Amino acid sequence: MATIHPTAIVGEGAELGDVVVGPYAVLGGKVHLHDGVMVGPHAVIDGDTTIGPGTTIGPHAVIGGLPQDRKHDVRAPTQLVVGRNNVFREFTSVHRGSSSGRGTTTLGDGNYLMANSHVAHDCVVGSDTTFANSAAIGGHVTIGDGAVLGGLSAVHQHCRVGRLAMLGGGAMCAQDVPPFTIAQGDRARLYGLNILGLRRAGLADATIGVLKDAWRMLFMGDLPRRIAWSSVEQSYGTVAEVKELLDFMTSSARGVSRAGAGPE
């Protein structure tokens, strides 16, 4: 049974499981909250928005708001779909899809979005990601599982950040950031592998060693990237993580961030 503070406003048609809704929160009529969702004071959840079990919405967060897109038709039936056990801290904003895009913004499970972070329209965010304070991603961005976005970092529209990648604080990403790598700076460049993140994710030392070799061949050598890519494929193409890295790079529409001077 839902516990709703008397000052909260819940639109007719909202579907609420066993949830807690705090003071002065506002829920729209198409909102669906599963069991265990907690909504903090003054939070706003709007639009056709589904929030999975165990998710926490912090004070003053705005979840499911209209996309910031001049081309969006406000009459269009777009969506936001959020998985289970996510945390949206205070002043976080997550917008639903746009009529000019895929129409849906999605987040997986176990994501942690810190204060003032932002997810724009039509984004696809995987599971177990971390957005540090004021991290922001533009429309149509894809964030892979386990990625970490440092404080004040930003990702340009239509870019991708691969699985277990890490963006340093203040990174401005205008191109794709491959899985397993670290990117930082304005405009962001690649500075090696996210070794600590890979170990925390349980990758074997042997796999990390192969990824190091692939990194050196792809980004630190003198060969053109096309030739280096072919050499890596021949040498390590049977390793799942290397294949993931190569597939990510070859499917890039905006191009892959370049390597900067730094550690291997």
C-alpha positions as CSV (number, residue, x, y, z in Angstrom):
1,M,0.0,0.0,0.0
2,A,1.3,3.4,-1.0
3,T,2.2,5.9,1.7
4,I,1.6,9.4,0.3
5,H,2.2,12.6,2.2
6,P,-0.9,14.8,2.4
7,T,0.8,17.7,0.6
8,A,1.8,15.5,-2.4
9,I,-0.1,15.8,-5.7
10,V,-0.9,12.5,-7.5
11,G,-2.5,12.7,-10.9
12,E,-5.6,10.7,-11.7
13,G,-4.5,7.5,-13.5
14,A,-1.1,7.2,-11.8
15,E,-0.4,3.6,-10.9
16,L,1.4,3.2,-7.5
17,G,2.7,0.1,-5.9
18,D,3.9,-0.2,-2.3
19,V,5.7,3.2,-2.5
20,V,6.5,6.2,-0.3
21,V,5.8,9.7,-1.7
22,G,7.2,12.6,0.3
23,P,6.0,16.1,1.0
24,Y,5.1,18.4,-2.0
25,A,6.0,15.8,-4.6
26,V,4.1,15.8,-7.9
27,L,3.3,12.7,-9.8
28,G,1.6,12.9,-13.3
29,G,-1.4,10.8,-14.3
30,K,0.7,8.4,-16.5
31,V,3.3,7.6,-14.0
32,H,3.8,4.0,-12.9
33,L,5.8,3.3,-9.8
34,H,6.7,-0.2,-8.8
35,D,7.0,-1.5,-5.2
36,G,9.7,-0.1,-3.1
37,V,10.1,3.3,-4.9
38,M,10.8,6.2,-2.6
39,V,10.0,9.7,-3.9
40,G,11.6,12.6,-2.0
41,P,10.2,16.0,-1.1
42,H,9.4,18.3,-4.0
43,A,10.4,15.7,-6.6
44,V,8.4,15.8,-9.9
45,I,7.7,12.6,-11.9
46,D,5.8,13.3,-15.1
47,G,4.9,11.9,-18.5
48,D,4.5,8.3,-19.5
49,T,7.2,7.2,-17.0
50,T,7.7,3.8,-15.5
51,I,10.0,3.4,-12.4
52,G,11.3,0.0,-11.4
53,P,11.2,-1.6,-8.0
54,G,13.5,-0.2,-5.2
55,T,14.4,3.0,-7.0
56,T,15.0,6.2,-4.9
57,I,14.0,9.6,-6.3
58,G,15.8,12.4,-4.4
59,P,14.5,15.9,-3.4
60,H,13.7,18.3,-6.2
61,A,14.6,15.7,-8.9
62,V,12.6,16.0,-12.2
63,I,12.1,12.6,-13.8
64,G,10.2,12.1,-17.1
65,G,10.1,15.8,-18.0
66,L,9.7,17.0,-21.5
67,P,12.7,16.7,-23.8
68,Q,14.7,19.8,-24.4
69,D,14.3,19.5,-28.1
70,R,12.9,22.3,-30.4
71,K,11.6,19.7,-32.8
72,H,9.6,17.8,-30.2
73,D,5.9,17.6,-30.6
74,V,4.5,18.0,-27.1
75,R,1.4,15.9,-28.1
76,A,3.6,12.9,-29.0
77,P,3.3,9.8,-26.7
78,T,7.0,9.4,-25.7
79,Q,8.3,7.5,-22.7
80,L,10.8,7.1,-20.0
81,V,11.5,3.5,-18.7
82,V,13.7,3.1,-15.6
83,G,14.8,-0.3,-14.2
84,R,15.1,-1.4,-10.6
85,N,17.3,-0.2,-7.7
86,N,18.4,3.1,-9.3
87,V,19.3,6.2,-7.2
88,F,18.5,9.7,-8.5
89,R,19.9,12.2,-6.0
90,E,18.8,15.7,-5.4
91,F,18.1,17.9,-8.5
92,T,18.8,15.1,-11.0
93,S,16.9,15.5,-14.2
94,V,16.0,12.7,-16.7
95,H,13.9,13.5,-19.8
96,R,11.6,11.1,-21.7
97,G,12.1,10.4,-25.4
98,S,11.4,12.8,-28.2
99,S,9.0,12.7,-31.1
100,S,12.0,13.3,-33.5
101,G,14.1,10.5,-32.0
102,R,13.5,7.0,-30.8
103,G,10.7,8.1,-28.5
104,T,12.0,6.4,-25.4
105,T,14.7,7.1,-22.8
106,T,15.8,4.0,-21.0
107,L,17.9,3.2,-17.9
108,G,18.8,-0.2,-16.7
109,D,19.3,-1.4,-13.1
110,G,21.5,-0.2,-10.3
111,N,22.5,3.1,-11.7
112,Y,23.6,5.9,-9.3
113,L,23.1,9.4,-10.4
114,M,24.5,12.0,-8.1
115,A,23.3,15.6,-7.4
116,N,22.5,17.8,-10.5
117,S,23.3,15.1,-13.0
118,H,21.3,15.0,-16.3
119,V,20.1,12.4,-18.8
120,A,18.6,13.9,-21.9
121,H,16.0,12.6,-24.3
122,D,16.3,9.3,-26.3
123,C,19.3,8.2,-24.3
124,V,20.1,4.5,-23.5
125,V,21.9,4.1,-20.2
126,G,22.9,0.5,-19.2
127,S,23.1,-0.9,-15.7
128,D,25.5,-0.1,-12.7
129,T,26.7,3.2,-14.1
130,T,27.7,6.1,-11.9
131,F,27.1,9.7,-12.8
132,A,29.1,12.0,-10.4
133,N,27.8,15.4,-9.4
134,S,26.7,17.5,-12.4
135,A,27.6,14.9,-15.0
136,A,25.4,15.4,-18.1
137,I,24.7,13.5,-21.3
138,G,23.1,15.0,-24.4
139,G,20.3,13.6,-26.5
140,H,20.6,10.2,-28.1
141,V,23.7,9.2,-26.1
142,T,24.4,5.6,-25.2
143,I,26.2,4.7,-21.9
144,G,27.5,1.1,-21.4
145,D,27.1,-1.0,-18.3
146,G,29.4,0.0,-15.4
147,A,30.6,3.2,-17.0
148,V,31.7,6.0,-14.6
149,L,31.1,9.7,-15.5
150,G,33.2,12.1,-13.4
151,G,31.9,15.3,-11.9
152,L,31.1,18.1,-14.4
153,S,31.7,15.8,-17.3
154,A,29.6,16.0,-20.5
155,V,28.9,13.8,-23.5
156,H,27.8,15.3,-26.8
157,Q,24.6,14.2,-28.6
158,H,24.7,10.9,-30.4
159,C,28.0,9.8,-28.7
160,R,28.6,6.6,-27.0
161,V,30.6,5.7,-23.8
162,G,31.5,2.0,-23.8
163,R,31.2,-0.6,-21.0
164,L,33.4,0.0,-18.0
165,A,34.8,3.2,-19.4
166,M,35.6,6.1,-17.2
167,L,35.4,9.8,-17.9
168,G,37.6,12.0,-15.7
169,G,36.1,15.0,-13.9
170,G,35.3,17.8,-16.4
171,A,35.8,15.6,-19.4
172,M,34.1,17.0,-22.5
173,C,33.4,14.1,-24.9
174,A,32.6,15.0,-28.5
175,Q,33.4,11.5,-29.9
176,D,32.9,8.0,-28.8
177,V,34.8,6.6,-25.7
178,P,35.6,2.9,-26.2
179,P,34.9,0.3,-23.6
180,F,37.5,-0.3,-20.8
181,T,39.3,3.1,-21.4
182,I,39.8,6.3,-19.5
183,A,39.0,9.6,-21.2
184,Q,39.6,13.1,-19.9
185,G,40.1,16.7,-21.0
186,D,38.4,19.1,-23.3
187,R,38.0,17.7,-26.0
188,A,38.4,14.4,-24.2
189,R,41.3,12.1,-25.2
190,L,42.0,8.6,-24.1
191,Y,44.6,8.0,-21.4
192,G,44.9,4.2,-21.1
193,L,42.7,1.5,-19.6
194,N,40.4,1.8,-16.6
195,I,42.5,-0.9,-14.8
196,L,40.9,-0.4,-11.4
197,G,37.4,-0.5,-12.9
198,L,38.2,-3.7,-14.8
199,R,39.5,-5.4,-11.7
200,R,36.5,-4.4,-9.7
201,A,34.3,-5.8,-12.4
202,G,36.1,-9.2,-12.0
203,L,38.1,-9.3,-15.2
204,A,41.0,-11.8,-15.0
205,D,44.5,-10.4,-15.0
206,A,45.2,-12.4,-18.2
207,T,42.3,-10.6,-19.9
208,I,43.5,-7.2,-18.7
209,G,46.9,-8.0,-20.0
210,V,45.5,-8.8,-23.5
211,L,43.5,-5.6,-23.4
212,K,46.8,-3.7,-22.6
213,D,48.5,-5.2,-25.6
214,A,45.5,-4.3,-27.8
215,W,45.5,-0.8,-26.4
216,R,49.2,-0.3,-27.3
217,M,48.7,-1.6,-30.8
218,L,45.6,0.5,-31.5
219,F,46.4,3.8,-29.8
220,M,50.1,4.0,-29.0
221,G,51.8,2.6,-32.1
222,D,52.8,4.3,-35.4
223,L,50.6,2.2,-37.7
224,P,47.4,3.6,-39.2
225,R,44.5,2.6,-37.1
226,R,43.0,0.5,-39.9
227,I,46.2,-1.7,-40.1
228,A,46.5,-1.8,-36.3
229,W,42.9,-2.9,-36.0
230,S,43.6,-5.8,-38.4
231,S,46.7,-6.8,-36.4
232,V,44.8,-6.8,-33.1
233,E,42.0,-8.8,-34.7
234,Q,44.4,-11.4,-35.9
235,S,46.3,-11.7,-32.6
236,Y,43.5,-11.4,-30.1
237,G,40.2,-11.5,-31.9
238,T,39.0,-14.6,-30.1
239,V,39.1,-12.8,-26.7
240,A,35.5,-11.5,-26.0
241,E,36.6,-8.2,-24.5
242,V,38.9,-7.4,-27.4
243,K,36.2,-8.3,-29.9
244,E,33.8,-6.0,-28.0
245,L,36.4,-3.2,-28.2
246,L,36.9,-3.7,-32.0
247,D,33.2,-4.0,-32.7
248,F,32.6,-0.7,-30.8
249,M,35.2,1.1,-32.8
250,T,34.1,-0.1,-36.2
251,S,30.5,0.8,-35.5
252,S,31.2,4.3,-34.5
253,A,29.3,7.0,-36.3
254,R,30.9,10.1,-34.7
255,G,34.5,8.7,-34.6
256,V,36.5,7.4,-31.7
257,S,38.4,9.7,-29.3
258,R,42.1,10.0,-29.9
259,A,44.8,9.0,-27.5
260,G,46.6,11.6,-25.5
261,A,50.1,11.4,-23.9
262,G,49.9,9.4,-20.7
263,P,50.3,6.1,-19.0
264,E,49.6,2.8,-20.8
